[in-house]
């Protein structure tokens, strides 16, 4: 029986989508993150987007800031909906 690997994060695909919308390469995005104080390489961006690397909460905050979005908007829509239901 094959083991299914769980993603290391749930925000990677949305980060990639937002980066594409801004027309940034992984290298350019990593450089912008570095300017904002997050020491991240192109390879690390690739691992985050492929959901192979965990994203720390402080990293998520910087990633969202560089992308010009809220941290909540980086979560998949299905998780945002369930979060809203719990808050009511």
Buried (B, 14 or more C-beta within 10 A) or exposed (E): EEEEEEEBBBBBBBBBEBBEEEEBEBEBBBBBBBEEEBEBBBEBBBBBBBBBBEBEEEBBBBBBBBBEBEBEBBBEEEEEEEEEEEEE
